[in-house]
Amino acid sequence: MSAISSDDITGLILAGGRGSRMGGVDKGLQNHLGLPLAMHALLRLSPQVGQVIINANRNLGAYDSMGVPVWPDAQSGGAESYPGPLAGFQAGLEHCETPYLVTVPCDTPNFPINLVDRLAQALVAEDAELAIAATLEDGVLQPQPVFCLMAATLLESLVRFTQSGQRKIDRWTGSQRCATVVFDDVDAFFNANTLAELQLLQPK
C-alpha cells in the first residue's frame, strides 16, 4: 500500500523552460524514440498519479494535443526576473485539485517508475511538507529538487518566496520541512539539457 493514494496526487510535467542550452528550442517537444520528450514523461508519470497536467509557455496547442490540461506560468517578465522551475511549481499548485502535487521535468525520460511512491513514503514517514529525490554521485549527495512531491498547501509559501524576488529552487525547498529520498540509479535521472545529451539517450 502506498503511503498516499495516487488519486490524491496530481502529476506536473515541467515543460515551461526556455531551452537556452538547447539553442532555444522547445525541449519538451524534441523527438526521443519517436515521441516528444514530454510525452515520455506523461506516459511514465501517469500510472503513478491520479491525474497529470503540463506546464508550458509556448506551442500550447502541441502540448494540448497530448490530452491533459496545459497551464503556462502565472508570472512573466524578462530574463532577469525569470523564476525558473518555481514558476512551474506555482502554476501547478494553482491548478492542483488534489492534496498533493508531484513534479518531474520534461527532459528526463527514464525517471524511476516508483518515484512517486518512494517520495510519498518519505513524506509521510518524516512528517514532511515536501520530499525530493537525490542521487549519490562519487559519494556526494546530489539533490534533484525538480523531482518533488509537495503538499498543495505550500502555494502561499511559494508565492511569498517568488514575490520577494527569489528564484533558487533549493533555497525554497530547504525552507520547508523537507524529506530527501536517495535513489541508487543515477542514470534514471540523466537529463537532456543539450542536443548532444539528447543524442546520448538514443539507443546505441
C-alpha positions in Angstrom: 0.0 0.0 0.0 1.3 3.4 -0.9 1.6 6.0 1.9 -0.6 8.4 -0.1 -3.3 7.3 -2.5 -2.3 8.0 -6.1 -5.7 9.6 -6.6 -4.6 12.3 -4.1 -1.6 13.3 -6.2 -1.6 15.4 -9.3 1.5 15.0 -11.5 3.0 18.1 -13.1 5.4 17.9 -16.1 7.6 20.9 -16.2 8.0 22.0 -19.9 8.0 25.7 -19.5 11.7 26.4 -19.7 13.4 28.5 -22.4 15.6 25.6 -23.6 18.5 28.0 -23.8 21.2 25.3 -23.6 19.4 23.5 -26.5 19.5 26.5 -28.8 16.2 27.9 -27.6 14.1 25.0 -28.9 11.0 23.8 -27.0 12.7 21.0 -25.1 9.6 19.0 -24.3 8.7 18.7 -28.0 12.1 17.3 -29.1 11.9 13.8 -30.5 13.1 10.9 -28.5 12.4 7.3 -29.8 9.6 8.6 -32.0 7.8 10.6 -29.4 8.2 14.1 -27.9 10.2 14.1 -24.6 7.1 15.5 -22.7 5.1 12.5 -23.9 7.6 10.1 -22.5 7.3 11.9 -19.2 3.5 11.8 -19.4 3.4 8.0 -20.1 5.9 7.3 -17.3 4.2 9.5 -14.7 0.5 8.7 -15.5 0.5 5.3 -13.8 2.0 6.8 -10.6 -0.6 9.6 -10.0 -4.3 10.3 -10.3 -4.1 12.9 -13.0 -1.4 14.8 -14.9 -1.1 18.4 -16.0 1.6 20.1 -18.1 3.3 23.5 -17.5 4.3 25.0 -20.9 4.8 28.6 -22.1 4.8 28.1 -25.9 3.4 25.8 -28.5 0.5 25.2 -26.2 -1.5 23.5 -28.9 1.1 20.8 -29.3 1.1 20.1 -25.6 -2.7 20.3 -25.5 -2.8 17.5 -28.1 -1.2 15.2 -25.5 -4.7 15.0 -23.9 -4.1 16.6 -20.5 -4.6 20.2 -19.2 -1.8 22.6 -20.1 -1.1 25.7 -17.9 1.5 28.4 -18.6 3.5 30.2 -15.9 1.4 32.7 -13.9 4.4 35.1 -13.8 6.0 36.8 -16.8 8.9 39.1 -17.3 12.4 39.5 -18.7 15.3 37.2 -18.3 16.4 38.8 -15.1 13.0 38.0 -13.4 12.7 34.6 -14.9 11.8 32.4 -11.9 12.7 29.1 -13.5 11.1 25.8 -12.3 9.5 27.6 -9.3 7.2 29.4 -11.8 6.1 25.9 -13.0 5.6 24.8 -9.4 3.4 27.7 -8.8 1.3 27.2 -12.0 0.9 23.5 -10.9 -0.2 24.4 -7.4 -2.6 27.0 -8.6 -4.4 24.4 -10.7 -3.9 21.4 -8.4 -7.2 20.0 -7.2 -5.7 17.2 -5.1 -3.9 17.4 -1.7 -0.5 16.8 -3.3 1.4 17.7 -6.4 4.5 15.9 -7.7 6.7 17.5 -10.3 9.0 16.0 -13.0 10.9 17.8 -15.7 10.2 17.0 -19.4 13.8 16.2 -20.2 14.4 13.2 -18.1 12.5 10.3 -19.8 13.8 7.5 -17.7 13.0 8.6 -14.2 12.1 5.8 -11.8 8.7 4.1 -12.1 8.5 4.1 -8.3 9.4 7.7 -8.0 6.1 8.9 -6.6 5.6 6.0 -4.2 9.1 6.4 -2.6 8.7 10.2 -2.3 5.2 9.6 -0.7 6.6 7.1 1.8 9.3 9.5 2.9 7.0 12.5 3.1 4.6 10.6 5.4 7.3 8.9 7.5 9.1 12.1 8.2 6.0 14.3 8.6 7.4 16.5 5.9 5.7 19.1 3.7 7.7 18.0 0.6 10.0 15.3 -0.5 12.7 15.5 -3.1 14.7 12.9 -5.0 18.5 12.7 -4.7 21.3 10.6 -6.1 24.8 9.7 -4.9 27.5 10.7 -7.4 31.0 9.8 -6.4 29.8 9.6 -2.9 28.4 13.1 -2.9 24.7 13.7 -2.4 23.2 15.4 -5.4 19.7 16.7 -4.8 17.2 16.6 -7.7 14.7 19.2 -6.5 12.7 19.3 -9.7 11.6 15.7 -8.7 9.5 17.0 -5.9 6.3 15.8 -4.1 4.7 18.6 -2.1 1.6 19.4 -0.2 -0.7 21.7 -2.1 -0.9 23.9 0.9 2.6 25.2 0.1 1.2 27.5 -2.6 1.1 30.5 -0.2 4.7 30.0 0.9 5.9 29.7 -2.7 4.0 32.8 -3.8 5.6 34.8 -1.0 9.0 33.4 -1.9 8.9 34.3 -5.6 7.2 37.7 -5.0 10.2 38.6 -2.8 12.4 38.2 -5.9 13.9 34.9 -5.0 14.0 32.0 -7.5 16.5 29.4 -6.3 14.6 26.2 -6.1 16.8 24.6 -3.4 16.5 27.7 -1.2 12.8 27.4 -1.2 12.7 23.6 -0.7 15.2 24.0 2.1 13.0 26.5 3.9 10.2 23.8 4.2 10.1 20.5 6.2 11.8 18.6 3.5 12.5 14.8 3.2 15.2 13.6 0.9 15.0 10.2 -0.9 18.2 8.7 -2.3 17.8 6.7 -5.5 20.5 4.2 -6.5 20.0 4.5 -10.2 21.9 7.7 -11.2 21.2 7.1 -14.9 17.5 7.3 -14.3 17.9 11.0 -13.6 20.0 11.8 -16.7 18.5 14.8 -18.3 18.9 16.2 -21.8 19.9 19.8 -21.4 21.6 20.0 -24.8 21.0 18.3 -28.2 24.2 16.3 -27.6 22.9 15.0 -24.3 19.6 14.1 -26.1 21.7 12.0 -28.5 23.3 10.2 -25.6 19.8 8.9 -24.7 19.3 7.3 -28.0 20.0 3.5 -28.4 23.5 2.7 -29.5 
